[in-house]
Amino acid sequence: MAKLHLITYGCQMNEYDSERVAGLLKAHAYELTDSETEADLILVNTCAIREKAEEKVFSKLGQLRALKARRPELIVGVMGCMAQLHQGEIQRRAAGVDLVFGSPAIAKVGELVERVKREGRPVLETGEAPLVKITATPAGTSHLKSYVTVMEGCEKRCTFCVVPVTRGRQRSHSPESILAEVRGLAAEGCREVTLLGQTVEMYGRDLAPLTDLAALMERVEAIEGIERIRFTTSNPFNFTSRLIHAIRDIPKVCEYVHLPLQSGSNRVLERMNRGYTRQRYLELIAELREAVPEVALSTDLIVGFPGETEDDFEATLDMVERVGYDNVFVFRYSPRPGTPAATMPEQIPLEVKAQRNSRLLEVAARAAAERSRRLQDRVVDVLVDGPSRKNTRELQGRTRCNRVVNFEADGRAAVGDIVAIQITDVLPHSLRGALASLPEETVCLSR
Ligand code: SF4
């Protein structure tokens, strides 16, 4: 077998795509290796969401060029968002790249690699292709938790975002193909699935017959072996009461929602073309909390969007305090080529972005600590996913609200179990607890 080495940057969608590529290339006699130096084919799966992520890729491609100079038969490919966004520029800037292909062409990866070998010249494939549900996975991968792509692309056109360019228009996979994938994963021991899409709350609205995410989750609920269902990422603009009721009513759907706010200022939200106001966002949170009082919330926030004033930024700080997120991901605005915001006037200096970034993180950490304290002494269900990172004699798992919990199992629980844990300590980034019941006793507590 020839050897394939995969280097993945970016989001869960990229992790998922890389795994599928490895699965597809298995049929072309490639097996995975962790070693760059023994690989016959190296594929770099890229992220274009920020300039910094792109620079990392170009620096990696520079290193691979040196490797290829020593081993000219090595094939180097670039896939994913940068490939779609920059196309020919990658081969101009990074000599030695043999293959560039965008996300829509993933299903054809085997054929593209064969073309490079046959033609002995660089291949570029960045056009739109028919939507194909790829479920192939490399040998020996069975996961307790898996991502499942339910749709591709986005048509929302937020002014800072490259996704509509890199991932194309919004297209949902059929419920049957998704359910078949989930059944296959369950048969291999998967207990938790995260349904993935750039605007996952829009799932099914482009299908005939029309369907939606709530209907899909009801069908995933019925799959034996799957104990938890999550979904990400949602745009508040399309988040419906029906979806809120699905979180409340479908037992396996976890009480955790990632709902990107991006900015707390209506002026900035409008310039971002997000389609909602801070008032609408707060109404949504109130509706969610009323239906699902235990719901944990996380969000994405951008600091230093063009024209963001101190007042705009303070409106974001205010929203973080009002909402009380369990987790916040803060990004400094980075202009992306081809997006409307990149050419907007009043770009914010780097030092202002850095300062706002730290101020926001401080407020978010305080709010999150407050949310964590509510878990003290509570008994929560934990899906055990492996040994604890800091102490391998302990086990680690996650609550339904996505918090990491470490606990001493003393041989009474194992990976894959759902156990009831009483929280004894609330730490800044994790929780500590003690077994409150054994796995077989917790089946009825798994909600
Ligand atoms: S909804 Fe999300 S993926 Fe779509 S354009 Fe906006 S930020 Fe990008």
Residues whose N, C-alpha, C, O or C-beta is under 5 A from the ligand:
A	BS01	SF4	C154 K156 R157 C158 C161 V163 Q198 N235
